[in-house]
C-alpha cells in the first residue's frame, strides 16, 4: 500500500503543467538525437547540463531522463531506415531492421521497435518503483569502507562489460581516475597536478570532458568520414501495423528482451548496450518456426528483442543511481552531475530528503513512455525528412551550442579551450578504437572513491584491514575479485569477444 501512496504522490508531481512540458521536451529531444546519427544521449545531456541551472531540480532531471530513454527509441528509426545506428544500443537493430525496410516492411519493423520499447519501458519502471525502496534500506547500512568497495566493484564491472578490448577499457578507467585527481587535496587543501594553472585548482569540470570527448570528438570523427557513406532512405513507409503472425512471433521475443534488459541494466558499464547484444544472441539461438525469415534477412524478432532489452535496461539503470548514488554508465554519471548542480547528494537519502524528486522522476517515466509512442509512430515522416539534412549544417550549430554552454557554466574562456583540447583527445580515442565511456565513470567515481577510502582509513586509524573485516565491504570486494577471475578465463574472454562482434 505504501508503494501506491508514493506513486500517487509521484504522479501528482509529474502531472503538473511544467513537468509535463519538460518531460515532452526531453522525449522530443531524445528522439531527435536518437534519429540523427553521430549525436548520442551522452553528448546531448552534456550540452544541456548548463541549461538546467535555471530549472527546478525535478523538472531538470525529468527532462534529462526523457532525453536518455527517448534516444533509445529514436536510435531504432535510423537503424531501420538508414542502416546506421543513431545510438550505440541500436547497433544490433540494424542487422534485421534494415533488411525489413529493404523488403518494404519498414512500417512493421518501426512498430515492433516502438511497441516493444513501450512495453519494456513500462516493465522497467515498475521494477524501479518496486525494488528501489528495499535497496535504499540496505544502502543506509553502508559506511565509507562499503562505498569504496562498491565503487571498486562498479569500475571492475564497467571494464568487464565494456565493448572492445579489456586492456583499453582498463586504461580508460585509469585515465579517468587520474583526471579526477586534478584539483585540491581532500584533506590537506593543497593544490595537486594543477601545474600552477589557477583554473585547475578546482579540478577539471566533468561537463568540459564530457562535451569535449563525446560532443566535439564525435563531430571530428563524423567529419573525417566521406559524405557518400551516408545512405538516405527515401521510400515512403506504408502499413505501420504488424500482421497477426508478426505479433505472434514478436510477443515472446519482447518478453525475453524485457527480462534480460531489466536484469542487465542494473549492472555497471552500459547495461542497455550489453542487453541488446545478449537479447539478439538469445533470439538467434531460439529455433526458427516454419516459414520464418532467417536472422540477418529481416526477422521481426531481431528488431523486437534488442529494442525491448535496451529500453528495459535504460529504465533499470536508474536503480543504482537513485538508491546507492553509483552511476552504472556514462549517462547516469552525467545525471549525478545534474543532481550535484542542484545541491542534491545522489544516494539513499534522496528518497527521504527529496521524495517529490524521487517519485516524481519515476512517475514521469510512465508518462514519457506514452509520449514516445505518440512521437515515434505517427510522426515517422518528419523523422525521415530530418535524416536528409546535410551534416555540414548540423555540426556548426552543435559546436556553437557546446561552446556557449561550457562558457556559461563558469563564465570562463579557459573551459572553452579545454573542451577543444578534449575534442581532439576524443577523436584520438575514436581512431585508436577506445571506448570513452569508462573514462567518464572513472572521472566521476575517482574523487568519491578517494574521499571514502581516506575517510574509512581515518576512522580505522590507518588500518587497511577495515575493508576486509566489515562483512558488506568484504563481500563486495570478493565479488569484484570473482569478476576479474571469471573474465580472465580463456573460454569466457572468447565468448565475451564473440558477443560484441556478433554481426555488427
N, C-alpha and C positions, 0 to 999 in steps of 0.2 A: 504493500500500500504506500509505503514511504517513497518508492520509486515513482509511482503515479503522481504523488504530490509534487515531487521535484520536477517531473516532466511538465506538469501543468504550469508551474512557475516559469519553466524554460520557454514554453510556448507563449506565455504572457509577455516575456521579454522579446522573443523573436518576432512576434506578430505586431510590434509597433511599426508605424509607417517608416521611421528612419532605418530600422534594422532590416525591414523587408527590402527597402531601396538598396542598401549596401549588399544584402545577400544576392539580389538580382544583378547588381553591378559586378560583384565578384564572379558569379556564374557566367555572365556575358563575357567579361574579360578573359576568364579561364578558357571558355570555349574558343574565343578568338585566338588566343595564343597557342592553344592546342592545335587549332586548324593550321595556323601559319608555321611552316617547317622552320626549324632553327631557333625558335624562341621558346624556351621551356618555362615551366612554372617557377623554377629557382630564379632565373634571370628576372622574370616579371615581378615576383614578390620582392626581390632585392631592389628593383627600380622603384617600387611603390612604397617601400618602408618609410622613406621620409615623408610621404604624403599622409601617412597615418598619424603623424604627430597631432594634427588638428582634430582628429576624430575621437569620439568616446571609445574607451578600450573595447567594449563589447562589439560595437559596430566595426572597429578596425579588424578584430580577429574573425568576425563573421565574413567580412569581405575577403580577407586573405585565405580563409579556409575554402570559400567558394571558388577562388582562383585555382587552388590546388586540385580539388576534385573535379572542377569544370574542365581543367586541362586534360584530365584522364578521358573525359567524354570527347572533347574536341580532337584529340590526337587520333582517334579512330577514324574520323571523317577523312583526314588527309591520307591515312594509311590505306583506306579502302579506295578512295578516288584517284589518288596521285601516285600510289606506290611509294610514298615517303612517310615514315613515322613522324607525325607532328610532335610527338612526345615520346621519351625513351621507353615507357611502359607499353607503347603501341607497336614496338618493333615486330612482335610475333603476329599481330593482326594483319600486317602487310601480306604475309605468305598466302593465306586463303582469301582474305578480304578483297585484294586487288584482282585476284583471279575471278571472283564472283562478279566484280564490276565489269571486267572484260567480256563476260558472258551475258551482260545485260541484266545482272541481278544485283546491281549496286543498292537498290532500294531495300530488299530483304536483308542484305548484309548490314546496312546502316541501322535498320530497325532491330536486328539481332543484337548489335553492339549497344544501342540505346536502351532497349528493354532489359537486356542482361545487366547493364550498368546500373539501371534504376533499381532492379530487384536486389542486386549485390550491395548497392549503396545503402538501401533501407535496412538490410540484414546487418551490415557492418555497424550502422548507427545504433541498432538495438543492442548489439554485443557491447558497444562502447558504453551505452547507458546502464546496462546490467552489471558489467564487470568493473567499471571504474570505481564505484564506492567501496567494495571489499578490498580492492587493490590499494586504495588510499589508506584504509585502516592499517594494512601491513606496512605501508610506507612510513607511517608515524613511528614505527619501531626502528627506523634507520637512524644511525648516528654517522659521524664523519667517516669512520672506517668502512661502514656498509656502503655509503655513497661512493667512496673511492673505488671499492671493489666492483660495484655495479657499473661504474664508468669504464673500468678496465674490461669488463665483460662486454659492454656496449661497443668499445673500439675494436676488440678482437672479433666480435660478431660482424662488425662493419667490414673488416678485412676479409673474413671468410666468405661473406655473401656479396662482396663487390664483384662486378663482372670484370673479366680480364685477368691479368697476371696478379698473383698473390704478392710477389715482391714489390711490384709497382704500387699496389694498394697500401702495403706497409710503409713504403717511402712517402706516400701522400699523407698518411696519418701522422707520421713523424714530422713532416714538414709543417703540417697544421699545428701540432703541439709546439714546435719551435717558434712559429709565428705568434702563438698565444703567449709565449714568454716575454715578448717585447713589451716594455712599459715599466711600471713601477712595482717593485717587490712588495708582496702582500704584507709581510711582517715588518721589514726594516724601513720601507718607504723610499728606498734608494732606486733611482732610475737604472734600468739594465737593458742592454742591447739597443739603446736608443741612438748611439753614435753621435751624441751631443746635438741631436736634432730635437728642438723643443716640442715639435708636433708629435713626436713618437713617445713622449714620456707617459701619455695616457694609453699607450698601446695602439695597435693598428685596428681601426674600426672594421668590424666584420662586414658591414654594408659595403665598404670600399672593396674588400677582397671578393665578396660575392658578385658585385656588379662588374668588377674587372674581369674575373675569371669566367663567369657564366654569361655576362652580357656582352662585353667587348670581345672576349675570347671567341664566343660563338659567331659574332659578326665577322671578325677577321677570317675565321675558318670558312664561313659561308662565302665570303668574297673570293677566297682562294680557289673555289670550285668553279668550273666553267658554267655559264648560264644555260648552255644546252642540256645540262644534266637534269634540269627541272622539266618534268613532263606534265603538261596540263591536261586534265580530263575535261573534255568539252561536251560530252554526250549528256543528254537530259536523263535525270533519274526518274524512272517510271515505275509505278506499282510499288509503293513503300512497304506494304504489309506482307509478311512472310506467309507461305502456304501452310495448310494444316499439317502436312508432312514435315515442313521446316520446324514448326512448333514442337512436334513430337521428338525430333532429334535435338532441338535446342534445349528443351527443359532440363533433362538430366545433366547436360554439359554445363548449363548455368548454375545448377545446384552444386556440382563438383567444384567449379571455379570459385563460387562464393565461399564454400567451406575452406578451401585451400587458401584463398586470398585473405580471409578473416584471420586465419592462424599465422600466416607468414607476414602479414602487415605489421604485427606487433614486434617482429624481430628487427634488430638494428641493421642498417646497411642497405636500404632500398627494397623493403619487403614487397612493394607493389610490382616492381620490375621483376624480381625473382618469381613472384606468384604467377605472373603472366607466362613466363617461360615454363614453369613447372606445370601449369594447367594445360598448356598446349602439348607438352610431352605426355601427360596422362591421357589426353584425348587420342593421341597417336597410338598409344599402347592399347586403347579400347578397341575391340573388334568392330570392323565396319559392317553395317547391316546390308542386306541385299539391295542393290540399286543405289547405294550411297556413293557420292562422289569421293574419290580418294583425297587424302590430305595433300595440300600443295596445289590442288587443281580447282579449289573453290568449295571446300566443305564448310557448311554453315557452323558446325561445331568448332571449327578452327578460329572462328570470329567470336562466337558467344562465350566460350570458356575463358580465353585470356582477358577479354574485356570485363567479364564479371569478376575475375580474380584481381585485376589491378584496381578496380573500383572498391571492392571489399577491403583490399589491402590499404588503400589510401584513407579509408574511414578508420580502420582499427589502428593505424599508425599514430592516431591521436592518444591512444590509451597510455603508452609510456610517457608521453609528453605531459598530459594533464594529471597523471597520478604520481609519477616519480620525478618529473622535471627533466627527464632524459630524452633528448631528441633522437628518434631512431633513423632519421635520414636527413638529407640536406634541407629539404623544405621545412621540416619540423625544427631544424636548427634556426632557420630564419624566423619561425613562429616564436621561438624562445626570445630572439632579438626583439620582436614586436611587443612581447609581453614586458620585457625589460624596459623598453622605451616608455611604457605606461606605468612604470614602477610596480609591476606585478611579478612576484617571485614564482616562477614555474615550480610545481611540485604538489605534494599532498595538501598543503594549506590553501590551495586555490579553491577547493570545494567548500571549505569552511569560511574562509575570509571573503571570497568572491563568488557566492553561489549563483548570483544572477549571470555572471560571465560564464561559469562552467556549464550550467544547464541551458542557458540561452544559446550557447555555441552548439550544444548537442541538438537542441530542437531545431536550430536553423539549418542543420544538415538534412533533415527530412524535407523541409521547405525547399532547400536548394536542389535536392534530387528531383523534386517535382518540377521545379523551374527548368532544370536541364533537359528533361524530356520535351517540354514545350519549346525550348530554344533549339534543340538539336534536330528534331524530325520535321516540323513544318517549315523551318527556316533554312532547310538544306540548300536551296537555290542560292541564297545570299552567301553561304559559306563557299560554295563552288566559285562564285564570282570573285570572292576575296583571294582565292588561290591564283588568280590570273594577274594580281597586282605585281608589277616588276619589283624585284628586291632592291633595285637602285633607289626607289622612292621610300622604301621601308627603313633601310638601315640608317640614313642620316637623322631621321626622326628619333630612332631608338638611341643613337649616340648622344644627341642633344638632350633627350629626356634623362638619360643616365647622368650626364654631366651636371645638369641643373639640380637633379635630385640629390647627388652627392654634395654639391656645394651648399645647398640649403640645410643639410644636416648639421654642419658646424660653422657655416659661413667661412670656409677655409679653402683657398685655392690649392693648398698642398694636397688635399684629399683628391682633387680632380687629377693632378699629376700622378698620384698613386694609383688611381683607377686605370689610367692609361698604361702604367707600368705593369699592373696585374693583368690587363687585357693581353699584353704581349706574352706574359707568363702563361696565361690560359691557352693561347694559341700554340705555345711550345708544348704544353701538356697534350693538346689535340694531336700534334704532329708525332709525339712520342708514344701515343696510344695510352696515356694515363687518364684514369677516371678521376675528375677533380672533386667529386662529392665527398670522399673520405677526408680530404684536406679540410673542408668546411666543418665536418664533425670534430676533427682534431682541434681546430681553432676554437670552437665553442666549448668543447669539453675540457680542453687543456687547463685553462685557468681555474675551472671548477674542480678538476682533479687535484691540482696543486694545492688549492685552498683547503680541500677536505683532508688530503694527506697530511698537510702540516698541522691542521687542527687536531687530527687523530694522534699525531706524534707528540703534540704539546700536552694533550690530555693524558697520554700514557707515559709522559716524561722521557720521550725518545725511544720507547720500546717498540720495535718493529713487529714483534710477535702479536701485537693487538689486532693486526689484520687477519691472523690465522686462529686466534683464540676466541674471537666473537663468532658465534655459530653462523649467522646470516652472511657475514663477510667471508668466512672460510668457505661456505657453500658456493658463493658467487665466484670466488677465485678458483675453486675446484672445477666449476662449470666452464670457466674461461680456459683453464688448462686442458680440460677434456676436449673443447672445441679445437684447440691447437693440435692436440694429438690426433683427433679424427681427420682433420683436414690435411695432415701431413702423410696419412696412409696412402700409398700409391693408388689403390683402387678408387678411393674417394676422390682424390685430386683429378683422376682421369675422368670420372663421372661428372665432376664439377665443370671441367672444361667442355665436355660434350653438351651439358645443359645450356651453357651460354653461347655456344656457336651453332646451336640447333637451327640449321637452315636460315640463319639471319644474314 
